[in-house]
Amino acid sequence: MPKVVCLCNEVINLSDIPSSNQLLLIDDVKYEKYFDSIDAEKLYEEMTLVVRCPNCRRLYVYENGFENNPLIYSLDRPE
C-alpha cells in the first residue's frame, strides 16, 4: 500500500501490515451477513478503508477504493 500525504503535510506510511494508521469500517447491515460464519477475506472486501493522520487526526475515507479520491474529515475542535 502506498503512502498518503495529509493536508497538514504529514506523510502517512501504509506499508506496515498491520498499520496503526489504517482503519477498516463496515456498516451494520453488511456485517450481519457474516455474523454466524466469518469469512475474513470476504469480510475485508466489504470494508471501507480509512486512513488516519497520526499528526492532526484527519480521516481519509476511501469509499470507492484507494485509486479514487477520498472523503476527508477533520476534527471540529482539536483536543
N, C-alpha and C positions, 0 to 999 in steps of 0.2 A: 504494500500500500504506500502511496506517495506521502508527501508532507503537505500541510496546509499552512499558508501564511495568513495569520489573523489580521483583522483591521487594526489591531494595536501593534502590528509588526512582529509579533511573536511567531516563530517558526514552530509548528506543531508536527513533530515526527510521529508517524503512524507505523513505522516499520517494526516496532516491538510487538510481539504476539505473546500474550495478550497485551493490549495497550491501555494504560490508565486514562488516556485522553479520548478513547473511543467508547461510546455508549451504544447500546442496541435497544431499540424500542419496538414494542409490538402492541397493537390495540387489543382490547379485551376480547372482541369477537373473534379475531384471528387466533388468539392464544387458546380459546376454548376448543378449537379443533384438535389441539394437542394435549388436552387435559388428561385423558386416560392413557395415552401411549405417546411418549415423547420421541420424535424422530429429530434429533439435534440438527441434522443437515437441512431438513425441510423447514424446521422452525427458524433457523438462521436466515434462510431465503425469504421468509415472511417479514423479517425485522427491518426497521429503518435505521440506517447508520447516522449517528450523531457524533460530531467531533466537538470536544470541549476544550477551550483555550485554558491552559493552566495559569495564565497571567491575568486576564480580565474576565474569565469565565463565560465569554460569549459561547453560544451554541450554534453550530453549523449543522443544519438538518438536511440530509440528502434523501428526500422522499422519492426522488426519481432516479436513484443511482448516483454513484460517485462521479460519473462522467458528466453529469448535469450540474448547473448552478444550485447551491444550497439555499435554503431559507436561513436567515441569520437572526438570532435573538440575543439581546443583551439585557443585563440587569437594569431595572428601573432605578434602583437605589443600591449603590455599592455597599457591601458590608463593612 
